[in-house]
Amino acid sequence: MKMVWETWPQWLTDAVVNAYKSGKHPAEIGAVIGRREAVIRGKLIREGVYISAAMKRKVEIAEMAEGF
């Protein structure tokens, strides 16, 4: 199966980031623009806005390890 890479227009990227920053859940944003939650989360991660729970734990563990 061939992958199709789509470039998001800047106005859509800005709208998604602003919606997330204003407290909207990625699933809610995705429902409005017709994208899956995973796609929205991926975009927010690439834009440096969304940090997954797993990554937060990884950072916490690394900070704890610095104290040893």
TORDO-494546 format. One record per residue: x, y, z of N, C-alpha, C, O in turn. Coordinates in steps of 0.001 Angstrom, whole numbers, plus 500000, padded with zeros to 6 digits. Layout:
// residues N
XYZXYZXYZXYZ/...
END
This chain:
// residues 68
500840498823500000500000500000500000500890501247500000501838501344500780/500583502172499141501376503381499003500949504413500049499758504665500234/501936505006500732501658506054501717501510507392500996502281507708500089/500538508153501399500333509483500837500647510498501929499974510556502958/501669511287501686502046512303502665501356513606502301501460514095501176/500673514135503246499902515340503020500507516494503803500812516355504987/500679517616503152501171518803503824499982519596504355499043519908503622/500045519909505628498962520687506230499170522162505903500288522665506018/498120522860505499498266524310505318498551524973506670498094524499507710/499293526045506643499682526705507891498474527138508711498500527060509939/497411527596508042496234528054508789495596526903509560495066527118510650/495636525676509013495051524529509696495936524108510866495438523779511943/497239524119510652498167523815511738497961524793512886497875524383514044/497880526080512574497664527108513600496348526886514340496286527028515562/495303526539513601493990526322514211494018525130515161493435525189516243/494689524052514768494778522858515611495586523164516870495171522805517972/496721523815516719497562524163517870496809525094518819496828524887520032/496157526100518284495412527036519127494259526361519852493998526656521018/493570525458519168492467524734519798492991523880520950492375523829522014/494122523210520743494705522374521794495156523229522975494926522872524130/495792524350522683496252525236523753495097525826524545495255526163525718/493931525954523907492772526508524608492009525436525387490971525722525985/492522524201525382491940523162526224491144522082525521490581521209526181/491083522117524214490349521082523470491160519788523441492384519818523312/490478518665523561491115517352523499491393517015522030490609517383521156/492509516313521749492814515953520354491678515226519636491490515429518436/490923514392520334489794513685519704488710514670519277488094514515518222/488492515664520095487490516689519790487918517516518568487106517813517692/489183517874518525489712518635517387489586517799516115489160518293515071/489963516534516221489890515642515068488481515483514534488274515433513322/487508515402515438486115515258515015485654516475514215484876516348513269/486132517634514597485724518869513919486318518956512513485641519380511576/487585518553512365488230518710511049488268517423510231488794517409509118/487715516349510775487638515112510016488922514304509985489220513650508985/489679514342511060490918513564511177490843512695512427490128513016513376/491593511588512418491641510715513593492438511381514718493306512220514478/492119510984515940492828511532517101494336511321516993495111512214517332/494755510151516525496186509849516402496881510821515447498027511208515678/496202511207514397496773512158513434496944513525514093497958514197513906/495944513918514859496013515210515556497142515179516579497934516118516659/497218514106517359498297513988518347499662514038517669500572514707518159/499810513343516556501071513359515827501459514757515376502617515162515476/500480515476514885500743516849514438501157517733515612502088518531515500/500458517585516738500780518390517921502168518048518456502879518928518942/502555516784518371503894516377518796504941517014517889505937517556518368/504712516948516576505676517544515628505792519052515813506847519638515569/504698519673516246504722521119516469505303521468517843505465522646518162/505616520456518658506226520685519965505253521135521034505657521742522025/503973520844520845502946521307521778502475520188522699502189520426523872/502394518980522176501846517842522915502990516950523384503873516591522605/502960516597524669503943515662525200503163514493525777502334514672526669/503427513307525271502687512126525706503012511792527154504050512198527675/502120511053527798502325510632529180503590509781529296504325509899530276/503847508932528311505045508095528339506308508950528303507276508656529003/506303509989527503507475510860527423507646511640528727508775511856529169/506542512065529350506635512766530631507271511865531681508112512318532457/506870510575531712507460509633532661508942509440532381509747509363533309/509302509364531119510703509182530749511538510363531252512644510170531758/511020511567531116511723512765531581511833512744533099512887513068533646/510754512364533791510779512297535251511822511299535728512551511574536681/511902510147535079512881509121535455514297509640535224515179509433536057/514514510305534110515841510847533809516234511902534843517391511966535258/515266512731535260515565513755536274515881513113537617516757513585538341/515168512031537955515435511330539212516831510705539172517545510723540175/517224510157538031518519509496537894519676510477538027520773510090538433/519446511725537694520512512731537808520902512949539256522029513356539540/519981512682540180520272512897541600521115511813542230521552511970543370/521363510705541523522143509599542101523607509768541842524408508931542257/
END
